[in-house]
Amino acid sequence: KILKGKKIMLVLDDLWAWSETFEYWNLLCKPFSSAAKKSRIVVTTRSHHVATNVHANYTHTLQPLSLGDCWRLIEELPQGVKKQDLNREFGILAEKVLPKCKGLPLAAKAFGKLLWSDIEVGYWKRILTSKIWTAPINETNILSVLRVSYYYLPPHLKRCFAYCSIFPKGYAFDKETVVLFWMAEGLLQQDASTYLRMEDVGDGYFSELVSRSLFQRDSRTSKFIMNDLINELAQFAAGEFCFKYENQIEGITGRTRHLSYLRDQYSGETNKFEEVGDAKFLRTFLPLSLEDPSPSCSLNNTVSNKLLPKLTCLRLLSLSHYCIMTLPSDIFKSMRHVRYLDLSKTNLKRLPTSVCFLYNLQTLLLSHCPDLIQLDKAICNLIRLEHLGLTETGLKQMPKHFGRLKRLQTLTTFVVGAGKGVTISELKDLTELRGKLTILELHRVGDIKDAEQANLESKTHLKEIDFTWRAEHIITDDVSARPNEVEIFEKLRPPSQIEELTIRRYYGNRFPAWMSDRSFSSIVQLSLTECKKCMILPYLGRLSGLKVLYISKMRAVTSIGSEFYTSHPESLDQDQQPFRSLETLTFGDMPNWKEWVNVEVYRGTLFPKLQELFIVRCPQLASELPGCFPSLVSLKIYHSESLVFNQDSEKFPKLEPLN
């Protein structure tokens, strides 16, 4: 009905598996039968079989690139290389290079990256005379130019690239996860002279593979993909060592070390995994999904009870997205080598007791396990643990002696215990924490000394901190602040290097002084939510790097005045210009906010770079918007009927006229 009579164009890019598609083709086309006459469906494919079966009115076959076009791709010089650095002999060698690319852009780019990695004539000659050009292909159709690109990779990159053959074609992967995979498999080589973390070494490897066009950014997400030809090259490189189930169950041998499969295709089927038991030296067991978000699936009990305990050489095990509530208590007892364990997005209520045998565990992912309410204290014996994912679990508190995990670098969530439970002081020695840390149930911190011992300020690698008091579903208006609430928060001063700060449901009647400290110039994003006792907003104008500010559900705030911009309004000058970097400002759900006071600035304006302003559900705000907004291009006001707004071209020079 929606498409009837309308002229449409539908583009289906890279349709290639007709055997899996034909049964859906007529179903797909049916809604378009009522569209206007000049409607079009455009299909791109590498298969003549597909082109024939879609009954195309017109087929255009792309021809290989000309030698000249191939050379234009190859000669894209990397940074640091200049044409004057090249002598005439490079031109002669280039003529020999071009035919080897077979007119394919991908081959030309990959080969170009290989050649420009060394501009010595001897290096080029060695590549062009290499025996790999005439080596047998072992029943694959991998272009020789791509095989050469792989052949001349450094050994450490060869191993990492070949490992990625476990990813199915079209699978999007993120850099951080792949680096942790490599780390678990022992594929990273640490240089003692550089003192780099293994994660940083892996980051360098990954960037190098991107620079050689073996990994490409996915245009739809922030992840990466491998072109199908590159994926085939990785399979060629991995040989029998990597195997992925793709519509076939034969192929696993005694030499197979790494296994992946599409979770939704093999859910609950025991016979599909019978051969896996023969791969006694398997190191990777990795279910994946091409869908996003990935659906949950059921796991056959035979897999968890009989198959997995036999795989005693596993280093990487994932059971993520499976609807499992329990696992055998001894499932991990024989898996002493596991470095990476992903149990995220399952229905587990508690971990098997045998997890304490995983002495080599580096990464443990338990995020999005809402039924997981407790971690056994034995987990604190896993002293090699570096990455612990606990986002959105049902945990009531951290296990006792949690502070023993001194090598932790990633800790997504820390839950403060109640009464005599685990205190926030357990964070004291976790000085390697980095990335984002969320601290929940802060209303349970009863002792100023515990807050001070947490020593958050020393965790200089942290970039994001989320301070959250009581859970949202149990907070009420009659919650009373403790006498030392503000003092406790003062002692939870974060490191000055943080870039994002979130404060939720804070009980105190004023914010700590450190929030207005000039040293927090690195803060780019700040969020204040449901701090119901605070009547005055903190002095945030001093945060020179702040770009995004979100303030919501601050019910005690009735007026926003000079205290928001500066501590000394009488001395505002260019050097103290408030909010000099702010680009986005949001006020939401402020039922008692009535006044937004203007403050005169000696030079300049209050919000010189503000581009977006949102005022949502602020029904009593009756004043005009303060000052001038020279950069404002987007103003959105919802359910704030009392707000006085006059669109003065001098105050809003870049704002489009409002209706």
N, C-alpha and C positions, 0 to 999 in steps of 0.2 A: 504493500500500500504506500509506503514512504517513497519508493523509487518510481512508482507509476508515472509515466509521461515525462520523467526527468532525464536530461542528458547527463550521462555519467562516464567516467573513465576509471577503470579498475586496473591496477598494476600488480601483477604477481611476479615477484622477482626470484630468479633462481629456482624454478620448478624443475626437479631433476629425477625424483624417484616415482616414475609413472606407475609402477606396479603397486605402490602404496597409495596412489592418488586417484586412479581412474574411477574407483567406486564412489568417490565424493564429487567428481567433476560435474555431473548433471545436477546434483543437489546444490552445488555452489552456484551454478549458472541460472537455476530456476528463478530466483528472486529478480534477476535482471531481464527476464523475458518481457516484462511490461514497461521497461525503460524506453526512452525516446529512440528513434531510428538511428541517429548518428552516435549512439553510445559505443564505447569501445572497451575491450578487454585486451590489455597488453601483457604478454607473457615473455619472460626471458628464461632461457634454458641452455644447457650444454648438450642436450640430448635430442637428436633428430626424431627419436621415437616419441618423445613428448610433443614435439612440433606437429607430428602427423596426427596424433590422437586427439589433440584439442581442436582439430578441424579448422585450422587457421585460414582466414581469407587471404592473408598475405604473410609470407615468411621472409625475413631479412637475415641473411647469414653474414655474421661478422667475419671479415677477412683478417688474417694475421697482420700485425703491424709491419710497415715497411722497414727496411734496414735503417733508413734515416730517422724514423720515429723511435726505433729501438735505441739508437745511439743517443737521441735527445733525452731519453729516460736514464740511460747509463751515465751520461756525462753531467748529471746533476751533482756538482761537486759538494762534498761535505764541508763543514766549517773547518777552517785552517788550511785547506788545499786551494791553491791558486793556479790558474791556467799557465802562468809563466813558469811554474815549477815543473811543468811537463815538457819533455823534449819531443822531437819529431817521431821517435821510435814508438811512442804511445799510439800515434795515429795509425801506424802500420799494424800494430798489435790489435787495435780496435777493429780493423777490418776482418780479422780472424775471429774476433769475439762475436760479432753480430749474428752470423748464421746460426750459432749455437743456441740463441734465444728462441728460435722457432717462431718469432713474431708475437710472443706472449708478453704482455706488460709485466706480469708478476715475475717472470723469469728475468726480464731485463732489469727490473729494480733490484731483485735479490742478487743478481750477478754484479750489478754496479756497486752495491754495498760491499761485496766481497773484494772487488778490485781496488776500490778506493781505501780499503783498510790498510793498504801498503802501496806507496807509489814508486817502489823500486822496480825497474825494468825486469830484473831477474825474477822477482816474485811473480809478475804477470806471465813471464815465459814459463815458469814452473807450472802455473795453473793451466795454461793452454796446451802444454805437452803432457799433462797428467794422464796416467792410464785409466783413471776413473771414467773418462769420456767413453771408452770402449768396453768398460766392464759389463758383465751380464747383469740384467735387471731383475732376475728372479721372478719372472711372471708378473711384474708390476709395470706400470706405464709411467714411471717417474722420469721426468725430463732429466737428461744428463746434466743440464746447466744447474738444476736444483740439487742434484746429487753432489755436484762439485761444491756448491755453496755449503752443504753440510760437511763434506769431506775436509774443507779447510777451516772449519770451526775449531777453536781450541778444545782440547779434550774435556775440560770441565763443562763447557757449554754443550758439547755433543751429548753428554749424559743427561743433562737437564732437559734439553730439547727432545731427545728420544723418549724420555719419561712422559712427556705431554701427549704422546700418542694414545694414552688411556682416555683422553677426552674425545667424545664422539664429534663428528662433523657438525658444525653449527653451534657447538656448546660455548657459552660465554663464561669466562673465568676471571676472577679478580686476582690482582698481583699478590696481595698479602697471603691469600690461601695457598697459591701455588708455591710461594717461597717456604711456607710452613711444611708443605708436602716434601719439597726438596730437602729441607732440613731433617725431617723425620727419616728420610731414606738415606741420609748420609751422603748426599750429592754435592754438598757445599764444602769448599776448601777454605779454611780460615788461615789468613796470613798473620802470623804472630807479630810481625813487625808493624802492622797497621792498627792493631787493637780494635778492629771492627767487630761488631756483633755479627753472629751468623745471619741474622735477619738483614743486616746491611749488605753483607756479601751477596746474599740471594737477590736483594734489590738491584745490585749492580749487574748480576747475571741477567736478570729479567730485562733491564733497560738495554743491555747489549743485544739481546734477541729481538727486542722491539726495533732497535736501530738498524738491524739487518733485515727488517721486514718479514721476519719469521712469525712474530706476533703483531697483530694489528688492533687498534682500538675499535670496539664495537660502536657503530654510529648511533645506536639506540640507547646505550647505557654507558656507564663509566668503566665497564669491564673490557676484556680483550678476547679476541677470537683468533683462530688459525684458518687461513684460507684452505679450501678443501684440498688443493694440490699440496700445500704445506703439510696438512694433516696426513696425507698419504706418504709424504716424505718422512715424517716422523715415524709412521708405522714401518716403513722400509728400514729406517735406522734402528728401530727397537727390535725388529725380528720377532723371535719367539718369546722374548722376555716380557713383553707387554701384550695383553690380550683384552679385548673388549667384546662382550656379547652383543652382537648386532644381527638378530634374526637367525643366528646359527648357534649350535651348542657344541660343535666339534671344534677342536683347535687348541685346547689347553693341553700342554705337555708337561713333562717333568722339569723343563727348563723355564716354564712360566713363573715370573716373579711378581707381576703386577696385573691385577684384574679390576676391570670396571664393567658396569652394566647399567642399562636404563631401568631404574627402580620400578616404574609403573608397568613395564613390559614383562617383568619376571617376578611380580608380586605373588607370593604364596606357592610358587611352583617348585617343588622339591627336586624333580628330575633334572631340571636345568642346572642344578649345582652338583650333580653326582660326580662329574669329572673334576670338580674343584678339589675334592678330597685327595685326588692323585697328585695335585701340585703341592707337595708337602713343604716346599720351601717358599711358598707364596708370601710376599712382603706387603702387598697392598690389596685391600678388599674395599672397593669404593663404589657404592651405588650412586647414580647420578640421575638427573632429569633435565630434559630439554624445555620443560614448561616453566614459566615464571608467572606467579609463584608456583613452587613445586607442590604437587598434591601429596597427601599422606597415603601410605600403603600398608598392607598387612605383611608381617614377616612370619614365614612358616616356622613352627617350633623346631623342626628338624634342623634348620639352618643354625638357630641359636643354641640348641641343645647338643647337637652331634657334630655338625660341620665345623663351626668356628673354633671350638676347643682343640680340634686337631691341627689347626694352623698355628703351630708354635713359633714360627719365624716371622709372624706379622709385625710390621713396624707402623702401619697405618690402617686403622679400622674405622669405618663410618657406618652407623646405623641410623643416621639422621632421617627424619620424616617418616619413620616407621611407627605404627600405632602399637607400641609395646608398653605395657604397664610394669612388667617385671622381666628380669633376666636371671638365668641360673646363678646362684650365689658363687659358684666356682668357675664361671665362664672365663675369667681372666687369669686364672691361677697358672696356666701353662704359657701365658703370653708375656713372658718377661721382657721381650724386646720392643713392645709397642711404645712408640714415641708420640703418636697422634691418635686421639680417640674422640670421635664426634658422636655424641648422643643427643644433640640438640633437636628440638621440635619433635620430641617423643612424649609419651604419657607416663614416663617412669616416675614412681613415687619415692624411690630411694635407689642409690647405687648398689650394685652387688658388692658384698664384703671383699671379694677377691680383687677389687680395684686397688687395694693396698699393696698388691704384689707387682704393680706396674712401676717398678723403681726407676725406669728410664723415661717415664712419661714426661714429655715437654709441653704438649698441648692437650687440654681437656675442654671440650665445648659442651655446655649444658644449657645454653640459652633457649628460651621459649619452651621450657618444661614446666608448665604451670602447676603440675601436681607434685613436683619435687619440693618437699618442705624441709628436708634435713640432709646435711652432709655429715658422714661419719668422721669422727676426729682422726681416724687413721689416714685420711687423705692428707693430713699435715705432715705425714712421713714421706710424701712424694717430693723430696727436696730439690729435684731437678725440674720441677714444673715451672714453666715460664709464661704460659698463656692460659688463662682460666676465664671462660665465657659464662657469665651468670645472668645475662639480661633477661628480665621478665620470667623469673622462676617464682616458686611459692615459698622460698626459703624464709624461715622465721629469724634466723641469726646465723652467723658464721660458726664453724666448729672451733672448739677449744684449741689453743696453741696455733692458731692460723698464722701468726707472725713468724712461724718457722719457715714459711715458704718465701725465703729471702730473695730467690731468683726470679720471682714473679715480675714480668714486664707488662703483661696485660691482665687487668682485673676489672671487668666491666662493672661489677656491683659489689658493694660491701654493705651487709645488713647488721646494724648495731643490735646487740642482744639486750633483753629486758632483765631487770633485777640484777642478779648475780651472774648473768650471762656474759657473753664475750663483749668486751668493751672496744671502743674505737681506738684505744691505745695499741691494739694488735697491728695497726698500720705503721707503727713506729719504724721498724727496720725494713720496710718494703720500699727502699729508696730507688729501685730500678723501675718503678711503675711509670708507664708512659701511655700516650693516647688519651682515652676518656675513662674517668672514674665517676661512678654514681654511688653516693652514700645515702642509704635509706634508714628510716626510723631514727632520725637525729634527736627526736624528743626524748629518747632513752639515755642520752648522754647526760648523766647527772653530776658529774665531777669535772670541774674546770681542769684539774690535773690530767685527767684522761684525754681531754681535748688537746691540751698542750703536748702531751706525750705522742699523740698521733703524728705530730711534726709534719703536717702537710706541706709546709713551706719548703722543706728540703727535697721534695719530689719534683725536681726541676724539669723532668722530661714530660710531665703531664701537660696536655694541651686543652683538655676539657674537664670541668668538674661540675657535677650536678648535686647540689645539696637539697635533700628532701626530708622533711620532718614526717609527720604522720601520713599514712596512706590516704588517698583521696576519698575513698568510700566510707571512711569512718570519721573524717574531720567534721566538727560542728562549730557553731558560732560561740558556744559557751566554753570553749577550750581556754584555760587560763595559762598565761606564761609563767614560768618559774622565775624567782627573783634573780637568778644568775644566768638567765637565757642569753642576754646580750654579751655578757662576759665570756660565756662558753663559745659563742660564735666568733668573738674577737680572737680566740685562741686557735680557731680553725682557719686561720689566714692561709690562702693557697699560695703557690709559688707565683712570682711576678711574671713568669713566662706564659701563663695560661692565655688562651685565645678565646675560649668560650666559657661562660659562667652562667649557671642556672640556679635559681633559689626558689624552692617550692614550699609553700605552707609553713613558712618560718613563724614561730610563736612570739618572738620579741616585739617590743613596741618601737624599736628603732634599729636601724641597720648598723653594723660594725663600722668603725672609723676607717678600716683598711679599704673599704669599697671606694673611697674617694682619694686614695693614695695615687699620686702622680706616677709611681713606679709601675702601675698596671697599664702601661701604655700599649701592651700587646693585646689586650682584650679587644676582640673584633665584634663579638656577639654577646649580648647580655639579656637574660630573661628573668623577670620578677613575677611570680604567680602566687596568688592566694595567700599573701602575707597579711592576714586580716587585722592584725593588731597595730600595724605601722600606719601612723597618721601622716608622716612626712616622708617623701621620697628621698633617697640618698643623693648627695652631690655627685652627679655623674658627668656633668659637663666637662670635668677635668680629664676624663679618659680620652686622650687625644687620638687613639687608634680605633675607637668605637664606631662601627658602621651600621650595626643592626641592634635596635633596642625594642624589647617587647615587654609591656607592662599590662597585667590583667588581674582582675578579681581582687583589687586592692580596695576593699570595702570601706576602710577607715579614712581613706584619702578624700578630703573635700576640696582642697585647693593645691595647685601646683604653682609655686612662686620662685623667688630668686634662689632659694636653697637647692633647687634642682640644677641650676646652672653654675653657681659659684658660692664660695663661702664668704666672699667679700664683694657684694654687688657694687659698692661704691668705687671699686678700683678695677672694674672690667676694662681691659684694653686688648690690643691685638695679640699680645703674648699670652693672654689668658682667654682667648676667644673660646666660648663653650661649644661643645659638640662640633668641633672643626671638621670631623671626618664622617659624621653620621649621615647615612644614606636612606635608611628605612626606620620609621618610628611607628609603633602600633600601641594604641590604648584600647583595651577591650574589657567589657563587663565591669565597669566602674560605676555602680549605681548611685553613689553619693558624691561624686566629683561634680563640683559646681563652677569652679573658677580656674582659669588658666591665665596667670598673671604675665603681662609683658614686662621685659626687663630691657632697659636701654643699654646698648653696647657702644663703647667709646668709638670704635671703628669696626666696620664690618657688620655682620648680622648674627643672630642667634644660631641659625641652622644654615650655614653657607652652602653645604653640599647635599642637603636633604632632598631626595628625589621622590620618595613615597611616604605618604602619611595616611594612616588608617585610624579612624575613630569609630568603634563598634560598641553599641549598647551602653552608651553613656547618657542616659535620659535627662539628667539634671544639669549637664554642662551648658551654661547659658551665655558665657562670654565669647568674645571674638577670638580667632586664632591670633597668637602673639607674633609681633614682629613681621619681618619680611622673609619670603621663601624664594630666593632667586633661582634655585635649581629644581623646584618642585614640578614634576611632570605628571604625578598620579596622586589624586586625593579621593579617598573613598570614605563616605560617612554613612553608617547604617544605624537605624533605630536610636538616633541622638537628636530628637526633634527640637530640643531647646537651643541647640547650637546656633549662634549668630554667624552667618557667613556672607561676606560681600566680596565678590571676585574683582578685586582691584588689580588692574594690569600692572601697576607698579609693585604691588606686594607679591604677585604671582605672574611674573613675566613669561614663564614657560608653560604655564598651565592652560590646557585647552578649555574653551568655554564650556561650562556645565549647563545641562538642561534642567 
